[in-house]
Amino acid sequence: MKDKTRRDFIKLSSLTAAASLISFSPSKAINEKLSNKTSLKLGLASYSLRKFNQAQTIAMTKRAGLNYLCFKSMHLPLDSSPEELKEGAILVKTEGIDLYAGGVIYMKTKEEVDQAFEYAKNANMAMIIGVPEYDLLSYTNDKIKEYDIRVAVHNHGPGDRVYPSPDIVYEKIKDLDPRFGLCMDIGHTQRIGIDPSEAAKKYFTRLFDIHIKDVTSATPDGEVTEIGRGVIDIPKFLKTLVDKKYSGVLSFEYEKDEDDPMPGLCESVGYVKGCLAMMS
């Protein structure tokens, strides 16, 4: 029964992927089938398009049918002037996309924490996807209060010395300002042996952002693959978010095929939209 349901998801989602590639827009039929009850905010972590410039990244985000964007520094440099940051934000908004966050931003010094908050403020970002060192958590917490900008700490899986898992992130920030939360990368979460659905439920009160992807195995050497082709139970994960009424962004981070990411990205978006359409 599970295999049949999975085939149904793949069949429906492939139609969306094909429409995205051919018409440069998401399938209207799929979008219309998504009810308010099952719709989620779908966006892009721009590291997926690291080989492309800012203008190309905005156009490709739009082509994939995604309405939210988190810029990595190669697309909007951290050392940009306030004027350049404001211009970049306006450019994204003009294309009908919400530049909701910046990151992942590493914070190893107080100066880097300061820079991250000024960056987000001038680009009118509501959130920083960040990795502050442990000894800078209190300082970052003070900046959250000063700027009223949320920080979501990203977990980087096996081998990461700072935040390998959602558990570690939560333990470090649970007693800090409620605007200090988690950006859960479900690929890294699965690779470290944790079910992303269970982690989403366990840490939901601090789950501000999600990097959605699929991986080839639930082991440290698992690699990113198109969503629906890997080992993560994506329908279960999406149902968890819908049931919990997740209000953050679900950002696709497709790190495979860096020179030609659009086919795999659109397939992944189509699979997710197909899953949500089936739920409705």
C-alpha positions in Angstrom: 0.0 0.0 0.0 2.8 2.4 0.9 4.5 1.7 -2.5 1.2 2.4 -4.3 0.8 5.7 -2.5 4.3 6.6 -3.3 3.7 5.9 -7.0 0.6 8.1 -6.9 2.7 11.0 -5.4 5.4 10.5 -8.0 2.9 10.5 -10.9 1.1 13.6 -9.7 4.3 15.5 -8.8 6.0 14.7 -12.1 3.2 16.7 -13.9 4.1 19.7 -11.8 7.8 19.3 -12.5 7.2 19.0 -16.2 5.0 22.1 -16.3 7.6 24.0 -14.4 10.4 23.1 -16.9 8.3 23.8 -20.0 6.2 26.8 -19.2 8.5 28.5 -16.7 5.7 28.5 -14.2 4.2 26.1 -11.7 1.2 24.0 -12.7 -2.0 25.8 -12.2 -3.9 22.6 -11.8 -1.7 21.5 -8.9 -1.7 24.9 -7.3 -5.5 25.1 -7.4 -5.8 21.7 -5.8 -3.8 22.8 -2.8 -6.2 23.9 -0.1 -5.5 26.4 2.6 -5.4 23.5 5.0 -2.4 21.8 3.2 -0.6 24.8 1.7 2.9 25.6 3.0 5.2 28.5 2.2 7.7 27.1 -0.4 11.0 28.9 -0.9 14.6 28.5 -2.0 17.8 28.5 -0.1 19.9 30.2 -2.8 23.0 28.1 -2.1 21.2 25.7 -4.5 22.1 28.1 -7.3 25.6 29.0 -6.2 27.0 28.9 -9.7 24.6 31.6 -10.9 24.4 35.3 -10.3 21.8 37.3 -8.4 19.6 38.1 -11.4 19.7 34.4 -12.6 18.9 33.2 -9.1 15.8 35.4 -8.9 14.6 34.3 -12.3 15.2 30.6 -11.5 13.4 30.9 -8.2 10.5 32.3 -10.0 10.7 29.7 -12.7 10.5 26.9 -10.1 7.3 28.4 -8.8 8.8 29.4 -5.4 7.7 32.6 -3.6 10.2 32.9 -0.8 14.0 33.3 -1.0 16.9 33.1 1.4 20.0 34.7 0.0 23.4 33.2 0.5 26.3 35.8 0.5 27.3 35.0 -3.1 24.0 36.4 -4.2 23.9 39.3 -1.9 27.3 39.8 -0.4 27.6 40.3 3.4 29.9 43.2 2.9 27.5 45.1 0.6 26.8 48.7 1.4 23.4 49.5 3.1 22.3 51.0 -0.3 23.3 47.9 -2.2 21.4 45.7 0.3 18.3 47.8 0.0 18.5 47.7 -3.8 18.9 43.9 -3.8 15.8 43.5 -1.5 13.7 45.8 -3.8 14.8 43.8 -6.9 13.6 40.6 -5.3 10.3 42.1 -4.2 9.7 43.6 -7.6 9.7 40.0 -9.0 7.0 39.0 -6.5 9.3 37.1 -4.2 9.7 37.5 -0.4 13.4 37.9 0.6 12.6 36.5 4.0 16.1 35.6 5.3 19.8 35.5 4.7 22.2 32.6 5.3 23.7 30.4 6.2 25.8 33.0 8.0 28.7 31.9 10.2 29.3 33.9 13.3 32.7 33.3 14.9 33.3 36.8 16.3 31.2 39.6 17.7 32.0 41.6 14.6 30.5 38.9 12.4 27.4 38.8 14.6 27.1 42.6 14.3 27.6 42.4 10.5 24.9 39.7 10.2 22.3 41.8 12.0 23.1 45.0 10.0 22.9 42.9 6.8 19.5 41.6 7.7 18.2 45.0 8.8 19.3 46.8 5.6 18.0 44.0 3.3 14.7 44.1 5.3 15.0 40.4 6.2 12.9 39.0 9.0 15.4 36.3 9.9 19.0 35.2 9.9 19.9 31.6 9.2 23.0 31.5 11.3 25.7 29.5 13.1 26.9 31.4 16.1 29.7 29.9 18.1 28.7 28.7 21.6 30.5 31.6 23.4 28.5 34.1 21.2 25.0 32.8 22.0 24.4 35.3 24.7 25.8 38.2 22.6 23.6 37.0 19.7 20.6 36.8 22.0 21.1 40.5 23.0 21.2 41.4 19.3 17.9 39.6 18.7 16.4 41.8 21.4 18.0 45.0 20.0 17.1 44.4 16.3 13.9 42.3 16.7 15.2 40.0 14.0 14.9 36.2 14.5 17.8 33.8 14.3 17.4 30.2 13.2 20.4 28.0 13.9 21.2 25.5 11.2 22.3 22.0 11.9 25.0 20.5 9.7 24.9 16.8 10.4 27.6 14.2 11.1 31.1 15.6 11.5 30.0 19.2 12.3 31.7 20.3 15.5 29.1 22.9 16.6 25.6 22.0 15.6 25.4 18.4 14.2 21.8 17.8 15.1 18.5 19.6 15.9 18.9 18.3 19.5 22.1 20.2 20.1 20.6 23.4 18.7 17.6 23.1 20.9 19.6 22.4 24.0 21.7 25.5 23.4 18.8 28.0 22.6 15.8 26.6 24.6 16.3 29.1 27.5 17.1 32.1 25.3 14.8 34.6 23.7 11.9 33.0 22.0 13.0 34.6 18.7 16.1 32.3 18.8 15.2 29.1 17.1 16.1 26.3 14.7 16.5 26.0 10.9 16.3 22.2 10.5 18.1 20.7 7.6 16.2 17.5 7.1 18.9 15.9 5.0 21.6 16.4 7.7 19.0 15.3 10.3 18.4 12.1 8.5 22.1 11.4 8.0 22.8 11.6 11.7 20.1 9.0 12.3 17.2 11.2 13.5 13.7 11.0 11.9 13.0 14.6 10.7 9.3 14.2 11.4 9.9 13.3 15.0 12.4 16.1 15.4 9.9 18.6 13.9 7.3 17.5 16.5 9.8 17.5 19.4 11.2 21.0 18.7 8.2 22.6 17.0 8.0 25.6 19.3 11.4 26.7 18.0 11.2 25.5 14.4 11.4 28.7 12.4 12.8 27.5 9.1 13.3 24.2 7.2 15.8 23.2 4.5 14.1 20.5 2.7 16.0 17.9 0.6 16.3 14.2 0.2 19.4 11.9 0.8 20.5 8.6 -0.6 21.0 6.9 2.8 20.4 7.5 6.5 24.1 7.4 7.1 27.0 10.0 7.3 27.9 9.3 3.7 24.3 9.9 2.4 24.3 12.3 -0.5 21.6 14.8 -1.7 19.3 13.5 -4.4 16.0 14.6 -6.0 13.2 14.7 -3.4 11.2 11.5 -3.7 14.2 9.4 -4.8 15.9 9.1 -1.5 15.3 7.6 1.9 13.4 10.4 3.7 9.7 9.8 4.1 8.7 13.1 2.6 4.9 12.5 2.7 5.1 11.8 6.4 7.2 14.9 7.0 4.9 17.1 5.1 1.9 15.7 6.9 3.6 16.4 10.2 4.1 20.1 9.2 0.5 20.4 8.0 -0.9 18.8 11.2 1.2 21.0 13.4 0.2 24.1 11.3 3.8 25.0 10.5 3.9 28.7 9.5 7.5 29.1 8.5 9.1 28.6 5.1 10.0 25.3 3.6 13.1 26.1 1.6 14.5 23.8 -1.0 18.2 23.3 -0.8 19.1 21.3 -3.8 22.9 20.9 -3.6 23.2 18.3 -6.4 24.0 19.2 -10.0 25.4 22.6 -9.3 26.1 23.4 -12.9 22.5 22.4 -14.1 20.3 22.3 -11.0 16.9 23.2 -12.5 15.7 19.8 -13.6 16.3 18.2 -10.2 15.1 21.3 -8.4 11.8 21.4 -10.4 11.4 17.7 -9.9 11.8 18.1 -6.2 9.3 21.0 -6.1 6.9 19.0 -8.1 7.1 16.0 -5.8 6.4 18.2 -2.7 3.5 20.0 -4.4 2.2 16.6 -5.5 2.3 15.3 -2.0 0.4 18.3 -0.7 -2.2 18.0 -3.5 -2.8 14.4 -2.6 -3.3 15.4 1.0 -6.0 17.9 0.1 
